[in-house]
Structures are given as C-alpha cells and as structure tokens.
C-alpha cells in the first residue's frame, strides 16, 4: 500500500516528501496510522551524519497514532487502539537490560538496519530510528508500540515519545532533583522546555533557563523558569550570582555543544550534578583538568533517552498531563503538515526553530 513519507536519500541530502510502498504487518509487527509526529533535533543529527543510520531512510522517531492492523502473534494491541511510538525498544536479554538499564539496551537500534519499505522504483528504505514516524502510516515491531493511557490528546501524545520522556527523565531519573534544589537548564528547545516543566514538578526552588535567543524567555518562564539568562561567556558567573555565589545544585545541558557543556559544569555548585542530555558530534571536545575534578567534587553524567523505561514512565507522564501539571501543547510553537518538514529542518539549521509538530 502506498503512503507519503519524508525520505532521507543520503547523508547531507535534503529530505524528500514522496510516495513509498509500505508492506502489511508481518509476525510480531503493527501497522499504525500516524496522527502526529514531533520534529526533533535528533532527526537533524541523522541527516548530517552526527548519528549514523543506514540510508536511504524514512525519518521521524517521535509519534503517536492509531493501530490499523496487527501481525501474527500480537495480542496486546488491536485495530483502533491509540498508541505512542517507542523508538528505543529494549530487548530484555542483554547485559544492560538485565541490570534494569533498559535505556542502554545493546540491541535497541537493531531495527534501523531492517528494510522498512520501498520507493515506487523499488529502492529499499530503512526506518531511521526504528519507527519511521514521518509518514502517513508506518509498520513497526510490536515492541516499538506503547498503548496511550486515557486522558491524553492523541496529537499532543506524539511528544511523549521522545522530548518529554527525555526531559522528564533527565530531571527525575538521571539528576534525581529533590524538592528545594536549584536547577539550570541549558537550551530551551523541545527537550529543554520539557526539562523546565519537570524541574517545576520536582519542586525545584529556583529554575534558571539559559539560551542564546532572547525570544525564548516567555516560553521558558511559562514552562517554569524563575530566571532567564542569555548564553554568553559570563553565564556561569551570572548563575552563581543568582544562587548566593554557589552555583546550582543541578545543571541539565540540552544542546550538545562543548561550550554549553562546559558552561553547565561551571554553573554547578561544588558537589553538585551536571547532566548532559544534548547529542553532540565527535568534534565537540570538552576538557577538564585533574585539579578541578578533585576540587569541585561535581558529578558529570550522560543521559540517554532520559534514563527512562518508557513502559514504566509513560503512565506517570500521562497522569501529570491529566492533572494539569504537564502542558504538552506548550512544547509546540508551530504545527505543520508533512510537506512542511523540509522547511522545519532548514529552520533548525538556521537556529530559528525546532519545536514544530507534524499533524497528519
């Protein structure tokens, strides 16, 4: 069956909106009609080679929709069920999964090498990050599909699949922010806005948002920021001045650039925690000297997918949405159709956007 999709023909090439031939679901697979998909910076990282996946590929890893059909052996889902796509399914058997660290599953990306669909001329296509959400419909492994809890609008639910799980998990699972602690969030994109809301939910006493754009202050404050700092070489000094010259208890970096990681580190108090969420390239080298590591006693840690178990954490997020503590619509500044994806990526490259939601 032919559907339209956003295809990455090669690394560095522009996205193409084109028709693809999508197969029926096989054993253990599910076909989903997409309602919405988030435009995430990670997809941009796939187009420029920062993250490597087989190409040509159908991109999009943050989506929600309705089950159309299920393959043999799938019993926990049925046609008509509203679902959220999970781009990093855990295998349950590798070393990380055995430790309960399912976000580090060694086999999570195995599906990206599979043949997902074909172009009308027969060219094989791969699913960029397993789920190929930039399409009217997709066929995925049943392990990539999570039932959507009641009370969450299906369109907004697309953001639960990556940005919100990542931001919420960075605060509650990785950094483990405690009530009364101070938090700085570097980067006010989709993940940063989710992180700000998560810090507010965690009971942080002061939440400092940092970004290069003055135009994001209103969004940041609406999400929970008590202070807004324009990124500069003086950012750590400004943050220390807001926190009794100590620095924040927790810094969460959502950009993936060496300069912002270093600034987040320097903005963290002695003995505090710096958590890096942003995905940077190999060229982004961050250096520390041995004396400062000893003296400051800070903890620097990476954070993959918010250190979340989506099956466990999705119902928690849904409860926050239902009870008004988490506003998914606040993460979106633009709603576009499938044809608008290439322009959204150009805006991200130019630093002009990145919080678009594709509505099918």
Secondary structure, DSSP 4 states (H G I P E B T S, - for coil): -EEEEEEE-STTSPEEEEEEEEPPP-TTEEEEEEEEEE--HHHHHHHTTSS---SSEE----EEEEEEEE-TT--S--TT-EEEE-SS---SSSHHHHTT-GGG-TTTTGGGGS--EEETT--EEEETTSS--SBSEEEEEGGGEEEPPTTS-HHHHGGGGTHHHHHHHIIIIIS---TT-EEEEE--SHHHHHHHHHHHHHT-SEEEEEES-GGGHHHHHHHT-SEEEE-STTHHHHHHHHTTTS-EEEEEE-S--HHHHHHHHHTEEEEEEEEE-S---TT------HHHHHHH--EEEE-SGGG--HHHHHHHHHHHHHTTS--GGGG-SEEE-GGGHHHHHHHHHTTS---EEEE-
